[in-house]
Amino acid sequence: MNKFVFIVMLLFLSSGAQAMVQGKEVTYSSNGQTLKGYIAYDDEIKGKHPGVLVVHEWWGHNEYARKRARMLAELGYTALALDMYGDGKQAHHPDEAGKFSGEVAKNLPLAKARFEAAMKFLKQQRNVDANNIAALGYCFGGSVVLQMARLGEDLKGVASFHGGLATQTLAQPGKVKARIISFTGTDDPMIPPEQVAAFKQEMEQAGVEYKVVTYPGVKHSFTNPAADENGRKFNLPLAYDAAADAASWEETKRFLADVFKSE
């Protein structure tokens, strides 16, 4: 076999491996509002398998959320990066992001309806086990998934990455179905130590199975490589941390495998 043929075969094999994970834009709706998401899955995996919802940062449904959906698909899950803002709109400035996220955060019935619309869409996919659904959220999305767990949504597990932990609707004993894991940094002024302590107390009092992971010296949005640029551009306390990003992802992989293993 000559060198050229060998290289061509390597390229073919590598492209074939990458092609197993499929991603496509999808449209669904909630109360007349068009929502634009992105679904990712491995088409080499046969039969039904767990589904995972991915809730975006306050910037809106963007490529970062889609990347996380593809990473989940590589693990064997079908993942839906959903749209909480409607029409797939994105914010390009913190003022815009604050406005979009605030509109949803201050309207719990709206947030619940949009989350449930995405969950219903995911459950309807032919390759998804509707009884095995989890949710991951980043920043604003982390707050959303925690709130959905508090409301008793039918989720096996919820993982929040640098998501706010405070709430006006505390978890009640016996209502939370999901196991919960939260990842935050000690140098994140948006999630101060007293908020973490209050969250732990809330979870304990509600009898929730949970874990809080806190990374020393880590700031807000530590899982997103774009955090450094956004922090400089808008003078925000954001910073990517490769070590915390990798560690939290490894922990999440174990978490998901564990919450789904009993099924």
C-alpha positions as CSV (number, residue, x, y, z in Angstrom):
1,M,0.0,0.0,0.0
2,N,1.5,3.3,-1.0
3,K,1.5,6.4,1.2
4,F,-1.2,8.2,-0.8
5,V,-3.7,5.3,-0.5
6,F,-2.9,5.0,3.2
7,I,-3.6,8.7,3.8
8,V,-6.9,8.5,1.9
9,M,-8.0,5.5,3.9
10,L,-7.2,7.4,7.2
11,L,-9.2,10.4,6.0
12,F,-12.1,8.2,5.1
13,L,-12.1,6.4,8.4
14,S,-11.8,9.5,10.4
15,S,-14.6,11.3,8.5
16,G,-16.8,8.2,8.9
17,A,-16.2,8.3,12.7
18,Q,-17.1,12.0,12.9
19,A,-20.2,11.5,10.7
20,M,-21.8,9.2,13.3
21,V,-22.9,12.2,15.3
22,Q,-25.6,14.1,13.5
23,G,-26.9,17.5,14.3
24,K,-29.7,19.5,12.9
25,E,-31.8,22.5,13.5
26,V,-35.4,21.9,14.6
27,T,-38.5,24.0,15.2
28,Y,-41.2,23.4,17.8
29,S,-43.6,25.7,19.6
30,S,-45.1,26.8,22.9
31,N,-48.4,28.7,23.2
32,G,-48.0,30.0,19.7
33,Q,-44.4,31.0,20.1
34,T,-42.0,29.5,17.6
35,L,-38.9,28.0,19.3
36,K,-35.8,27.1,17.4
37,G,-33.5,24.3,18.8
38,Y,-30.8,22.0,17.7
39,I,-30.8,18.2,18.2
40,A,-27.8,16.0,18.1
41,Y,-27.5,12.2,18.2
42,D,-25.3,9.3,17.1
43,D,-27.0,7.5,14.2
44,E,-24.9,4.4,14.8
45,I,-26.6,3.7,18.1
46,K,-29.8,1.6,17.6
47,G,-32.8,1.5,19.8
48,K,-34.0,4.0,22.4
49,H,-31.6,5.7,24.7
50,P,-31.6,8.6,27.2
51,G,-32.3,12.2,26.2
52,V,-30.7,15.3,27.6
53,L,-31.9,18.9,27.4
54,V,-29.3,21.7,27.1
55,V,-30.4,25.1,28.3
56,H,-28.3,28.0,27.0
57,E,-26.5,30.9,28.7
58,W,-28.1,34.3,28.9
59,W,-26.7,35.1,25.5
60,G,-29.4,32.8,24.0
61,H,-29.4,29.6,21.9
62,N,-26.0,29.8,20.2
63,E,-23.2,27.6,18.9
64,Y,-21.9,27.0,22.4
65,A,-25.1,25.3,23.4
66,R,-25.0,23.3,20.2
67,K,-21.5,22.2,20.9
68,R,-22.6,20.8,24.3
69,A,-25.4,18.9,22.6
70,R,-22.9,17.3,20.2
71,M,-20.6,16.4,23.1
72,L,-23.6,14.6,24.8
73,A,-24.4,12.8,21.5
74,E,-20.8,11.6,21.5
75,L,-21.6,10.0,24.8
76,G,-24.5,8.1,23.4
77,Y,-27.4,10.4,24.3
78,T,-29.8,12.3,22.1
79,A,-29.4,16.0,23.1
80,L,-31.7,18.9,22.4
81,A,-30.2,22.4,22.8
82,L,-33.5,24.3,23.4
83,D,-34.6,27.8,23.0
84,M,-35.9,29.7,26.0
85,Y,-36.2,33.2,24.3
86,G,-38.2,32.3,21.2
87,D,-37.3,32.5,17.4
88,G,-33.8,31.4,18.4
89,K,-32.9,35.0,19.2
90,Q,-29.5,35.8,20.7
91,A,-28.2,38.7,22.7
92,H,-25.0,40.5,21.6
93,H,-24.7,42.9,24.6
94,P,-25.2,42.3,28.4
95,D,-28.1,44.8,28.4
96,E,-29.9,42.7,25.8
97,A,-29.0,39.5,27.6
98,G,-30.3,40.8,30.8
99,K,-33.5,41.9,29.2
100,F,-34.1,38.5,27.4
101,S,-33.2,36.4,30.4
102,G,-35.2,38.6,32.8
103,E,-38.3,38.3,30.8
104,V,-38.2,34.5,31.2
105,A,-36.9,34.4,34.8
106,K,-39.6,36.7,36.0
107,N,-42.4,34.7,34.3
108,L,-42.2,31.2,35.8
109,P,-45.3,29.9,33.9
110,L,-43.7,31.0,30.6
111,A,-40.3,29.4,31.5
112,K,-42.1,26.2,32.5
113,A,-44.1,26.0,29.3
114,R,-41.1,26.6,27.1
115,F,-39.1,24.0,29.0
116,E,-41.9,21.5,28.8
117,A,-42.4,22.1,25.1
118,A,-38.7,21.2,24.5
119,M,-39.0,18.1,26.8
120,K,-42.1,16.9,24.9
121,F,-40.3,17.4,21.6
122,L,-37.3,15.4,22.8
123,K,-39.4,12.6,24.2
124,Q,-41.2,12.3,20.9
125,Q,-37.9,11.4,19.0
126,R,-37.9,7.8,17.8
127,N,-34.5,7.1,19.4
128,V,-35.3,8.6,22.8
129,D,-36.4,6.7,25.9
130,A,-39.1,9.1,27.2
131,N,-38.7,7.8,30.7
132,N,-35.0,8.7,30.8
133,I,-34.5,12.5,30.5
134,A,-32.0,14.8,32.1
135,A,-31.2,18.5,31.8
136,L,-28.0,20.5,31.7
137,G,-27.9,24.3,32.0
138,Y,-25.2,27.0,31.7
139,C,-25.3,30.4,33.5
140,F,-29.0,31.5,33.0
141,G,-29.7,27.9,31.8
142,G,-28.3,26.5,35.0
143,S,-30.8,28.5,37.0
144,V,-33.6,27.3,34.6
145,V,-32.8,23.6,35.1
146,L,-32.6,24.0,38.8
147,Q,-36.0,25.8,38.8
148,M,-37.5,23.0,36.7
149,A,-36.3,20.4,39.2
150,R,-37.8,22.4,42.1
151,L,-41.1,22.4,40.2
152,G,-41.0,18.6,40.1
153,E,-40.4,18.1,36.4
154,D,-40.0,14.5,35.4
155,L,-36.2,14.5,35.1
156,K,-33.7,11.9,36.2
157,G,-30.9,14.4,36.8
158,V,-30.1,18.1,36.5
159,A,-26.7,19.6,36.2
160,S,-26.1,23.4,36.6
161,F,-22.9,25.0,35.5
162,H,-22.2,28.4,37.0
163,G,-26.0,28.9,37.3
164,G,-27.6,31.1,39.9
165,L,-28.7,29.2,43.0
166,A,-31.1,31.7,44.5
167,T,-34.9,31.3,44.0
168,Q,-38.2,32.7,45.1
169,T,-39.7,29.2,44.8
170,L,-37.9,26.9,47.2
171,A,-37.8,23.2,46.7
172,Q,-40.4,21.4,48.8
173,P,-40.0,18.0,50.5
174,G,-41.1,15.1,48.2
175,K,-41.6,17.3,45.1
176,V,-38.1,17.1,43.4
177,K,-37.7,14.0,41.3
178,A,-34.3,14.8,39.9
179,R,-30.9,14.2,41.4
180,I,-29.0,17.5,41.3
181,I,-25.4,18.5,40.8
182,S,-24.2,22.1,40.8
183,F,-20.8,23.5,39.7
184,T,-19.6,26.9,40.7
185,G,-16.4,28.9,41.3
186,T,-15.3,30.5,44.5
187,D,-14.4,33.7,42.7
188,D,-17.8,34.1,41.0
189,P,-19.4,37.3,42.4
190,M,-22.7,36.4,40.8
191,I,-22.9,33.2,43.0
192,P,-21.4,34.3,46.3
193,P,-20.6,31.8,49.1
194,E,-23.8,32.7,51.1
195,Q,-25.9,31.8,48.0
196,V,-24.2,28.4,47.8
197,A,-24.7,27.9,51.6
198,A,-28.4,28.8,51.3
199,F,-28.8,26.4,48.3
200,K,-27.3,23.5,50.3
201,Q,-29.6,24.3,53.2
202,E,-32.6,24.3,50.8
203,M,-31.7,21.0,49.3
204,E,-31.1,19.4,52.7
205,Q,-34.5,20.6,54.0
206,A,-36.3,19.4,50.9
207,G,-34.6,16.0,51.1
208,V,-33.1,16.3,47.6
209,E,-30.2,14.0,46.5
210,Y,-27.7,16.6,45.5
211,K,-24.0,17.5,45.2
212,V,-22.4,20.9,45.1
213,V,-18.9,21.2,43.5
214,T,-17.0,24.4,44.0
215,Y,-13.8,25.2,42.3
216,P,-11.3,27.5,44.1
217,G,-10.2,30.6,42.3
218,V,-12.7,30.1,39.4
219,K,-14.9,32.8,38.0
220,H,-18.3,32.9,36.3
221,S,-18.9,31.2,32.9
222,F,-15.8,29.0,33.5
223,T,-16.9,26.3,31.0
224,N,-17.1,28.6,28.0
225,P,-13.9,29.5,26.1
226,A,-15.6,32.7,24.9
227,A,-15.8,34.0,28.5
228,D,-12.4,35.7,28.4
229,E,-13.3,37.8,25.4
230,N,-16.7,38.6,26.7
231,G,-15.2,39.6,30.0
232,R,-12.8,42.0,28.5
233,K,-15.2,43.4,26.0
234,F,-18.0,44.1,28.5
235,N,-15.9,44.5,31.7
236,L,-17.6,41.5,33.3
237,P,-16.1,39.1,35.9
238,L,-16.1,36.2,33.4
239,A,-13.2,33.9,32.8
240,Y,-12.7,30.5,31.1
241,D,-11.0,27.9,33.3
242,A,-9.8,24.8,31.3
243,A,-9.2,22.7,34.3
244,A,-12.6,23.4,35.9
245,D,-14.2,22.9,32.6
246,A,-12.6,19.5,32.1
247,A,-13.2,18.4,35.7
248,S,-16.9,19.4,35.6
249,W,-17.5,17.6,32.3
250,E,-15.9,14.4,33.7
251,E,-18.0,14.7,36.8
252,T,-21.1,15.2,34.6
253,K,-20.4,12.1,32.5
254,R,-20.3,10.0,35.7
255,F,-23.4,11.8,37.0
256,L,-25.4,11.1,33.9
257,A,-24.3,7.5,33.7
258,D,-25.3,7.0,37.3
259,V,-28.8,8.6,37.1
260,F,-29.6,6.6,34.0
261,K,-28.1,3.2,35.0
262,S,-31.1,2.0,36.9
263,E,-33.3,2.0,33.9
